[in-house]
Amino acid sequence: MFDFILNLVGLYFRWILYTVVALLVIYLFLHRLMRYFGTRNIIDEYVSMVIEWIRDAFRD
């Protein structure tokens, strides 16, 4: 039973890790693409907007 619970916890953390890694890869790809086209500020502004939205969501 304890092994089953540890497997569920490991699965949970693995999905969190995969989500973080996938978002990081997407961000780095878009950042490099925007640098290539010379519009890097668009991605930086979008990321700051999303961070501000998350802060506002958890502020209340």
Secondary structure, DSSP 8 states (H G I E B T S, - for coil): -HHHHHHHHHHHHHHHHHHHHHHHHHHHHHHHHHHHHT-HHHHHHHHHHHHHHHHHHHH-
